[in-house]
Amino acid sequence: MIQRKQTIFLFLAAVFGILALCMQLATVSLEGLTTYRVFSLWAIGQNGASTFIPCPLFILMLLSTTLSVCTIFIYKRRPLQARLCMVNIFIMVLWYIAMIVVSKQLAPDAMNFHLEIASSFPAVVAILQFMARKGIIADEKLVRAADRIR
């Protein structure tokens, strides 16, 4: 059962999570004076100063990526695997809530907050987790039907 399609979905979710951890998430410029490049762990200012305001984004994404990898290897416990996929989707929703909070802290006036492509990766992770959960539930139904036939 490890070579099923949900394994591919979970692996891709982990890959997109790692990409979101490494890539730039947003750019903040306050009236053209100060510019921050926002990453998952920190925001780097134009003068080289860094702030750790986005740290919750890193923690949530690291938790999600670790959970995706761990979920792959518990393929013999499909109900738990399906529940962990739902937990992971919830973590991605929390990630976007944390992103809103971080954007309000970095740019209180909401002057110029530009999202990069990496900020859409948590949505891709959530979609892949949903698709993996759907496959896991289908496998569980298939196993139960086969057990009924015996």
PASEBA-1860 file (N, C-alpha, C; in nm, 3 decimals):
! residues 150
1> MIQRKQTI> 0.081/-0.121/0.000/0.000/0.000/0.000/0.085/0.127/0.000 ~ 0.217/0.116/0.017/0.298/0.237/0.024/0.313/0.303/-0.113 ~ 0.295/0.230/-0.223/0.312/0.289/-0.355/0.183/0.348/-0.410 ~ 0.090/0.376/-0.329/-0.036/0.431/-0.375/-0.023/0.579/-0.407 ~ -0.125/0.633/-0.470/-0.120/0.772/-0.514/-0.111/0.871/-0.398 ~ -0.167/0.833/-0.281/-0.160/0.927/-0.169/-0.017/0.944/-0.119 ~ 0.068/0.845/-0.139/0.208/0.860/-0.102/0.273/0.968/-0.187 ~ 0.240/0.971/-0.314/0.293/1.075/-0.404/0.242/1.212/-0.361
9> FLFLAAVF> 0.113/1.221/-0.327/0.057/1.348/-0.282/0.125/1.396/-0.154 ~ 0.146/1.305/-0.060/0.210/1.343/0.065/0.356/1.384/0.043 ~ 0.425/1.314/-0.047/0.563/1.351/-0.079/0.569/1.489/-0.144 ~ 0.478/1.516/-0.237/0.475/1.647/-0.302/0.441/1.756/-0.201 ~ 0.353/1.725/-0.106/0.321/1.822/-0.001/0.445/1.854/0.082 ~ 0.526/1.754/0.111/0.650/1.777/0.185/0.748/1.861/0.102 ~ 0.756/1.835/-0.028/0.846/1.911/-0.115/0.803/2.058/-0.121 ~ 0.674/2.082/-0.139/0.625/2.220/-0.141/0.644/2.288/-0.005
17> GILALCMQ> 0.633/2.212/0.103/0.660/2.269/0.234/0.804/2.310/0.250 ~ 0.896/2.227/0.201/1.038/2.261/0.208/1.067/2.384/0.121 ~ 1.005/2.392/0.004/1.024/2.509/-0.081/0.972/2.636/-0.013 ~ 0.859/2.625/0.055/0.806/2.741/0.126/0.896/2.782/0.242 ~ 0.966/2.686/0.301/1.059/2.719/0.408/1.181/2.795/0.355 ~ 1.222/2.766/0.234/1.347/2.821/0.180/1.330/2.948/0.098 ~ 1.217/2.968/0.038/1.199/3.079/-0.056/1.144/3.204/0.013 ~ 1.158/3.317/-0.056/1.107/3.444/-0.006/0.954/3.445/-0.017
25> LATVSLEG> 0.887/3.486/0.091/0.742/3.485/0.095/0.679/3.617/0.052 ~ 0.743/3.728/0.088/0.682/3.858/0.059/0.788/3.967/0.062 ~ 0.748/4.083/0.012/0.831/4.203/0.019/0.745/4.314/0.079 ~ 0.802/4.383/0.178/0.731/4.492/0.244/0.811/4.619/0.223 ~ 0.748/4.721/0.172/0.814/4.851/0.161/0.724/4.956/0.223 ~ 0.780/5.031/0.314/0.705/5.134/0.385/0.739/5.270/0.325 ~ 0.653/5.319/0.242/0.666/5.449/0.176/0.801/5.464/0.106 ~ 0.854/5.357/0.056/0.979/5.362/-0.018/1.102/5.379/0.069
33> LTTYRVFS> 1.086/5.393/0.200/1.201/5.415/0.287/1.266/5.284/0.330 ~ 1.188/5.197/0.388/1.240/5.072/0.440/1.181/4.957/0.362 ~ 1.265/4.865/0.323/1.219/4.749/0.251/1.260/4.624/0.327 ~ 1.164/4.534/0.348/1.190/4.406/0.413/1.165/4.295/0.312 ~ 1.254/4.198/0.312/1.231/4.074/0.240/1.191/3.971/0.344 ~ 1.070/3.918/0.332/1.015/3.830/0.434/1.037/3.684/0.393 ~ 1.103/3.610/0.480/1.120/3.466/0.466/1.041/3.398/0.577 ~ 1.043/3.266/0.581/0.966/3.196/0.685/1.021/3.220/0.824
41> LWAIGQNG> 1.151/3.231/0.836/1.211/3.243/0.969/1.237/3.387/1.010 ~ 1.271/3.474/0.916/1.303/3.612/0.951/1.269/3.705/0.836 ~ 1.276/3.833/0.865/1.261/3.937/0.763/1.390/4.018/0.763 ~ 1.447/4.036/0.645/1.574/4.106/0.632/1.547/4.245/0.577 ~ 1.596/4.345/0.648/1.577/4.483/0.607/1.677/4.524/0.500 ~ 1.654/4.642/0.445/1.739/4.694/0.339/1.881/4.719/0.389 ~ 1.894/4.755/0.514/2.025/4.783/0.571/2.091/4.659/0.630 ~ 2.031/4.543/0.612/2.088/4.418/0.661/2.037/4.375/0.797
49> ASTFIPCP> 1.959/4.459/0.862/1.903/4.423/0.992/1.794/4.318/0.972 ~ 1.785/4.226/1.066/1.683/4.122/1.054/1.593/4.122/1.177 ~ 1.472/4.077/1.157/1.376/4.063/1.265/1.313/3.924/1.255 ~ 1.280/3.869/1.369/1.225/3.735/1.373/1.074/3.735/1.391 ~ 1.007/3.837/1.345/0.861/3.844/1.354/0.794/3.730/1.278 ~ 0.843/3.688/1.159/0.777/3.579/1.086/0.809/3.439/1.138 ~ 0.872/3.425/1.252/0.911/3.296/1.306/0.794/3.195/1.319 ~ 0.673/3.236/1.358/0.562/3.139/1.362/0.533/3.074/1.227
57> LFILMLLS> 0.559/3.146/1.118/0.541/3.086/0.986/0.636/2.968/0.966 ~ 0.759/2.984/1.012/0.858/2.878/1.002/0.817/2.758/1.086 ~ 0.772/2.783/1.208/0.735/2.675/1.299/0.618/2.596/1.242 ~ 0.516/2.665/1.192/0.400/2.596/1.138/0.434/2.517/1.012 ~ 0.516/2.574/0.924/0.552/2.504/0.802/0.643/2.386/0.831 ~ 0.734/2.400/0.925/0.821/2.289/0.963/0.740/2.176/1.024 ~ 0.642/2.209/1.107/0.554/2.109/1.165/0.474/2.038/1.056 ~ 0.424/2.113/0.962/0.346/2.056/0.852/0.431/1.963/0.765
65> TTLSVCTI> 0.551/2.006/0.733/0.639/1.925/0.649/0.679/1.796/0.720 ~ 0.711/1.806/0.847/0.746/1.688/0.924/0.628/1.593/0.934 ~ 0.510/1.648/0.954/0.389/1.566/0.963/0.359/1.497/0.830 ~ 0.385/1.565/0.718/0.363/1.504/0.587/0.455/1.384/0.566 ~ 0.581/1.400/0.604/0.677/1.291/0.589/0.641/1.175/0.681 ~ 0.604/1.204/0.805/0.566/1.098/0.898/0.440/1.026/0.855 ~ 0.347/1.098/0.795/0.222/1.039/0.750/0.245/0.936/0.641 ~ 0.347/0.954/0.561/0.378/0.857/0.455/0.407/0.720/0.515
73> FIYKRRPL> 0.478/0.716/0.626/0.528/0.590/0.680/0.433/0.520/0.777 ~ 0.315/0.574/0.799/0.217/0.503/0.882/0.104/0.450/0.795 ~ 0.139/0.397/0.680/0.041/0.352/0.582/-0.041/0.232/0.629 ~ 0.003/0.163/0.732/-0.075/0.049/0.782/-0.188/0.094/0.874 ~ -0.185/0.217/0.916/-0.290/0.271/1.005/-0.362/0.383/0.929 ~ -0.445/0.342/0.835/-0.510/0.437/0.746/-0.603/0.537/0.816 ~ -0.683/0.498/0.915/-0.766/0.600/0.982/-0.683/0.710/1.049 ~ -0.572/0.672/1.112/-0.483/0.772/1.172/-0.420/0.859/1.063
81> QARLCMVN> -0.383/0.797/0.953/-0.324/0.869/0.841/-0.422/0.974/0.788 ~ -0.549/0.939/0.775/-0.650/1.033/0.727/-0.668/1.148/0.826 ~ -0.666/1.117/0.956/-0.679/1.223/1.056/-0.560/1.317/1.055 ~ -0.441/1.263/1.035/-0.322/1.348/1.029/-0.325/1.439/0.906 ~ -0.384/1.393/0.799/-0.401/1.480/0.682/-0.492/1.597/0.715 ~ -0.599/1.572/0.790/-0.688/1.681/0.830/-0.618/1.778/0.926 ~ -0.536/1.725/1.016/-0.458/1.811/1.106/-0.364/1.899/1.024 ~ -0.304/1.841/0.922/-0.212/1.916/0.838/-0.285/2.027/0.761
89> IFIMVLWY> -0.404/2.001/0.714/-0.484/2.104/0.647/-0.514/2.218/0.745 ~ -0.547/2.182/0.869/-0.573/2.282/0.972/-0.449/2.366/1.000 ~ -0.332/2.303/1.000/-0.206/2.376/1.021/-0.184/2.476/0.908 ~ -0.220/2.440/0.786/-0.204/2.532/0.673/-0.299/2.651/0.685 ~ -0.418/2.628/0.738/-0.510/2.740/0.763/-0.450/2.832/0.871 ~ -0.392/2.771/0.974/-0.325/2.851/1.077/-0.207/2.928/1.020 ~ -0.138/2.869/0.921/-0.025/2.938/0.858/-0.073/3.067/0.791 ~ -0.185/3.061/0.720/-0.235/3.182/0.655/-0.283/3.286/0.756
97> IAMIVVSK> -0.340/3.240/0.867/-0.378/3.335/0.972/-0.252/3.401/1.030 ~ -0.147/3.322/1.051/-0.021/3.377/1.100/0.041/3.472/0.998 ~ 0.024/3.444/0.870/0.077/3.533/0.765/0.007/3.668/0.770 ~ -0.123/3.668/0.796/-0.197/3.794/0.808/-0.147/3.872/0.929 ~ -0.125/3.803/1.041/-0.075/3.870/1.161/0.064/3.927/1.136 ~ 0.151/3.849/1.071/0.286/3.896/1.041/0.283/4.017/0.949 ~ 0.195/4.014/0.850/0.187/4.128/0.758/0.138/4.253/0.830 ~ 0.049/4.237/0.927/0.003/4.354/1.004/0.112/4.407/1.097
105> QLAPDAMN> 0.199/4.318/1.145/0.308/4.363/1.232/0.420/4.430/1.153 ~ 0.451/4.376/1.036/0.559/4.433/0.956/0.517/4.560/0.883 ~ 0.393/4.565/0.838/0.343/4.681/0.766/0.209/4.723/0.829 ~ 0.214/4.794/0.941/0.089/4.830/1.009/-0.003/4.918/0.925 ~ 0.053/4.998/0.838/-0.030/5.084/0.754/-0.072/5.014/0.626 ~ -0.023/4.893/0.606/-0.049/4.815/0.485/-0.012/4.894/0.361 ~ 0.102/4.960/0.369/0.149/5.041/0.256/0.172/4.955/0.132 ~ 0.277/4.879/0.134/0.310/4.794/0.021/0.353/4.657/0.072
113> FHLEIASS> 0.265/4.563/0.064/0.294/4.427/0.105/0.269/4.338/-0.017 ~ 0.376/4.295/-0.081/0.365/4.216/-0.204/0.399/4.071/-0.175 ~ 0.305/3.984/-0.203/0.328/3.841/-0.183/0.405/3.783/-0.300 ~ 0.493/3.690/-0.269/0.569/3.619/-0.371/0.500/3.484/-0.398 ~ 0.551/3.411/-0.496/0.491/3.284/-0.536/0.497/3.182/-0.423 ~ 0.599/3.187/-0.339/0.614/3.090/-0.231/0.503/3.101/-0.127 ~ 0.437/3.213/-0.119/0.329/3.227/-0.022/0.203/3.151/-0.066 ~ 0.201/3.102/-0.188/0.088/3.019/-0.233/0.115/2.871/-0.210
121> FPAVVAIL> 0.237/2.834/-0.174/0.271/2.694/-0.154/0.193/2.628/-0.039 ~ 0.163/2.697/0.072/0.080/2.633/0.175/-0.059/2.594/0.124 ~ -0.114/2.671/0.032/-0.243/2.633/-0.027/-0.227/2.507/-0.112 ~ -0.116/2.497/-0.183/-0.088/2.376/-0.261/-0.072/2.257/-0.167 ~ -0.004/2.278/-0.055/0.012/2.171/0.044/-0.124/2.126/0.096 ~ -0.211/2.219/0.126/-0.345/2.185/0.177/-0.424/2.107/0.073 ~ -0.415/2.146/-0.053/-0.485/2.073/-0.160/-0.429/1.932/-0.175 ~ -0.297/1.919/-0.171/-0.236/1.787/-0.182/-0.272/1.699/-0.062
129> QFMARKGI> -0.279/1.758/0.056/-0.321/1.683/0.174/-0.465/1.636/0.161 ~ -0.550/1.721/0.107/-0.690/1.683/0.087/-0.701/1.567/-0.012 ~ -0.624/1.576/-0.121/-0.626/1.468/-0.220/-0.571/1.338/-0.162 ~ -0.467/1.347/-0.078/-0.412/1.229/-0.013/-0.515/1.168/0.082 ~ -0.584/1.252/0.155/-0.687/1.203/0.247/-0.797/1.132/0.173 ~ -0.836/1.186/0.060/-0.939/1.123/-0.021/-0.895/0.984/-0.068 ~ -0.768/0.971/-0.110/-0.715/0.842/-0.150/-0.705/0.744/-0.035 ~ -0.668/0.793/0.083/-0.658/0.708/0.201/-0.794/0.654/0.239
137> IADEKLVR> -0.895/0.738/0.236/-1.031/0.695/0.269/-1.080/0.593/0.167 ~ -1.048/0.615/0.040/-1.087/0.518/-0.064/-1.019/0.383/-0.041 ~ -0.892/0.383/-0.003/-0.822/0.258/0.028/-0.885/0.188/0.148 ~ -0.921/0.265/0.248/-0.983/0.206/0.366/-1.117/0.141/0.331 ~ -1.195/0.205/0.247/-1.321/0.146/0.201/-1.296/0.018/0.122 ~ -1.194/0.019/0.039/-1.159/-0.098/-0.041/-1.117/-0.215/0.048 ~ -1.039/-0.188/0.151/-0.995/-0.293/0.243/-1.114/-0.347/0.321 ~ -1.201/-0.261/0.365/-1.320/-0.308/0.440/-1.412/-0.391/0.351
145> AADRIR> -1.427/-0.351/0.225/-1.510/-0.430/0.133/-1.448/-0.566/0.108 ~ -1.316/-0.573/0.096/-1.249/-0.700/0.075/-1.262/-0.789/0.199 ~ -1.259/-0.731/0.317/-1.277/-0.808/0.440/-1.418/-0.861/0.452 ~ -1.516/-0.789/0.404/-1.655/-0.835/0.408/-1.676/-0.954/0.316 ~ -1.607/-0.957/0.203/-1.623/-1.065/0.106/-1.569/-1.196/0.162 ~ -1.462/-1.189/0.240/-1.403/-1.311/0.296/-1.496/-1.371/0.390
END
